[in-house]
Amino acid sequence: QVQLVESGGGLVQAGGSLRLSCVASVNIFRINDMGWYRQAPGKQRELVATITSSLRTNYADSVQGRFTISRDNAKNTMYLQMNNQKPEETGTYYCNVVYYRDNYWGQGSQVTVSS
């Protein structure tokens, strides 16, 4: 079992920045696949960014160049730095890890971008 605790969400104006954190209850050194997903009201959950144990990253086209995903294995923490945010990026952000072939999700962190 993996517990994931997210923090850092909140209200930000368009063009502003927030940083999300996701702390895992296990050592993430051996976790290959980690990522952030977003779910807007009335919409399906969508991928925002992923990062592997070799620090290979992947981003949704809409956030490329503005968001940065990172991980600190020593702190068992994954981050999502969000810059120049847009109102359409409002939603609940979830962290996700694949651990021994099982998917684990955090409880979600609300991000609201006002126009």
N, C-alpha and C positions, 0 to 999 in steps of 0.2 A: 504494500500500500504506500502511496505517495500523497502527502498533503501539500497543496500549493496555496500560498497566501499572497494575494496581490495587494498592492497599495499604490498611491500616487495619483489616483484619478481626481477629478474635480471639474470646476467650471473655469473655462478659459475663453478669452476673446479670440475671434478669428485673427490669425497671424501670430498668435502666442504659442507658448511651449509648455509641455508637461513631460514628466518622466515617470513611467510606470515601473514598478519592481515586482518581482515574483520570487518568493523564497520557497524553496523546496525542503521537505522534511528528510530527504535522503541526499547522499553525496552525489552531486550531478556530474562528477568527473567522467563517469562511465555512460552518461546519458547522451546518446547521439542526437536525437531529434527533439528540439525544443522550439516553441513558437508562440506567437501572439495572434489571436483571432478577435474579430470584432462582430458584434451583432447589433444592428440598428433596429429600432422599433418596427415590427411588422416584416422584417426581412430575415433571410437566412444568415447564419454565422458564416463569415468569410475570412480567409487568410489575410493577415496583414504582413507578417514577416516570420521567417524561420532561421534557425541557426543550428549548425551541427557541432559536434565535439571538436572538429578540426577548424571551427570558426568560419565555415562556409555559410554565407548568408543568402537569403532569397527574399525579395520584397514584392508586394503587389505593385502593379504599375502605377497606381494612383498615389502611392506614398514614396516611391523611389526618389532618392535625393533629399527627402525631408525627414524621414524617420530613420533611426539607427537602432538595430537590435544588437545586444551584446550579452555576455555572460561572465560571471566571476565565479569560477569553480570553488575558490577558497571560501566564498561566502554562500555557496549553494544558491546563487541568485542570478536571475535573468532580468534584463532591463529592456525598456523600449523608450528611447528618446524621441519625442514627437515635436517637430518644429514647424513653424508656419502652418498651423493647423487650420482646417477648413470646417465650416458648419456641417457639411455632409459627413464628417468623420465622427459626429456624435453617436454614441452608442455604449454598449457594455463591452469592455475589453477583457478577454479571457486568456490566461496563459495555459499552455498545453505541453505536456511531455509524454514521450513514448518510453516506457520503462518495462523492460522484459516483455515487449510486445503488447503491453496494455496501455491504453490511452488514459491519461489523467488530466483533469481540468481544475482550474482554480474556481473560486466562487464568483469571480467577475468584479471588475472595477468600472464604475460609471465615469464616462468622460462626456462632458457637454461643451460644445464649441458654439459660442454665441456670435451672431453676425453683427 
